[in-house]
Amino acid sequence: MPPRFPIEVSPSSHPTPTDERSRVLASALGFGQIFTDHMVLIPFREREGWLPGALQPYAPIQIDPAAAVLHYGQSVFEGFKAFRQVTGDIACFRPDANAKRFQHSARRLAMPEMPIDMFLQAAEILIQQDRDWVPSTRGTSLYLRPLLIATECSLGVRPSREYQFILIASPAGDYFRGGIKPVSVWVCDNYVRAAPGGTGEAKFGGNYAASLIAQAEATQRGCAQVVWLDAVHRDQIEEMGGMNIFFVLESNGQTTLVTPKLSGSLLPGITRESLLLIGPKLGYAVEERTITLAEWISSAQAGQMTEAFACGTAAVITPIGSMHGQHGETLIGDGQGGPVAQALRDYLLAIQYGEAQDLLGWMHRVC
Ligand SMILES: Cc1ncc(COP(=O)(O)O)c(C=O)c1O
């Protein structure tokens, strides 16, 4: 199919040599440490709209010290993955959903909405160019990071009239050091991540900047992640640092997956939405509702809550072994994770690697 938007392709004259790339891909990749040989840039100007883009060698970008993003933080991003299929092809998981969320985030930050086709085309061009960077072992993938920043040189506090879209790619392995062992989480009670009417629903850089101090405090307490409470009542579970959260409740032989409802201040995760659709296929009931910290503690102590897990693109599904906060420590189940999170993870990964039938049409084949 001919390109739908002009993106000029200028490959690197000195890409990473094959043996060096193979050595890197065979190492412990971790998350967000290594980048491929190319990137895509697409500028936007208010008067002209989206301008011709370029695929070019990965390199630092020049930015004017007066660029609006550096002062007022107009910046949104996305994250999704391309997987090496069992057939050897490469396919992305639900990139159209990320493209839509990118538009939603941009709208909230008074930024231009990139057409969905343009977003997908940028991803396809970069993945095709850097296809040899897509690792092939189970648990690995190519993580795509689209970013939109305000580049107009102006210190006036108003929406920028110029923007730069940037797409980079990073071969990825485990998000948490130590693989998929259960993590401990810290319930943050002194900061809030997002308030009603704020930017919590957008994948906005500032949300993450504001969360770092809480994440650092969680780390000091020996926990891997922060759990955020709602800003108004300060007792409803919202989400985690970079993931949504699910609870597994058992009652009268029925397993129910419970996740906080989209309140307007938590990020509508694509993994979260996918699990709400996969759950019933595996025989689990699903519920989106308010769940308070008090309910979490009491149902875990009563043994009704048998598992809790975090979910997101980067870490897929990670069991939560224990929850810590001012009240002390609450163990979830036996603290070792459980079969429900494992079954959901296995099923999702089977779809992503092309081992299970893609009944919901989630995989977007690139090459
Ligand atoms: C704050 C936050 N919540 C939830 C998620 C999970 O979203 P997704 O499943 O789309 O990766 C992410 C990651 O994107 C996130 O940053």
The ligand as an SDF file (V2000), in Angstrom:
LIG
                    3D

 16 16  0  0  0  0  0  0  0  0999 V2000
   -0.3680    5.7790   35.0550 C   0  0  0  0  0  0  0  0  0  0  0  0
   -0.5870    4.5730   34.2090 C   0  0  0  0  0  0  0  0  0  0  0  0
   -1.6320    3.7830   34.4690 N   0  0  0  0  0  0  0  0  0  0  0  0
   -1.8880    2.6880   33.7340 C   0  0  0  0  0  0  0  0  0  0  0  0
   -1.0690    2.3220   32.6760 C   0  0  0  0  0  0  0  0  0  0  0  0
   -1.3810    1.0880   31.8790 C   0  0  0  0  0  0  0  0  0  0  0  0
   -1.8160    1.4350   30.5980 O   0  0  0  0  0  0  0  0  0  0  0  0
   -1.5790    0.4640   29.3660 P   0  0  0  0  0  0  0  0  0  0  0  0
   -2.1900   -0.8280   29.7170 O   0  0  0  0  0  0  0  0  0  0  0  0
   -2.2740    1.1310   28.2290 O   0  0  0  0  0  0  0  0  0  0  0  0
   -0.1100    0.3640   29.1680 O   0  0  0  0  0  0  0  0  0  0  0  0
    0.0440    3.1130   32.3780 C   0  0  0  0  0  0  0  0  0  0  0  0
    0.9310    2.7740   31.2610 C   0  0  0  0  0  0  0  0  0  0  0  0
    0.7100    3.1840   30.1650 O   0  0  0  0  0  0  0  0  0  0  0  0
    0.2840    4.2720   33.1460 C   0  0  0  0  0  0  0  0  0  0  0  0
    1.3260    5.0510   32.8750 O   0  0  0  0  0  0  0  0  0  0  0  0
  1  2  1  0
  2  3  1  0
  2 15  2  0
  3  4  2  0
  4  5  1  0
  5  6  1  0
  5 12  2  0
  6  7  1  0
  7  8  1  0
  8  9  2  0
  8 10  1  0
  8 11  1  0
 12 13  1  0
 12 15  1  0
 13 14  2  0
 15 16  1  0
M  END
$$$$
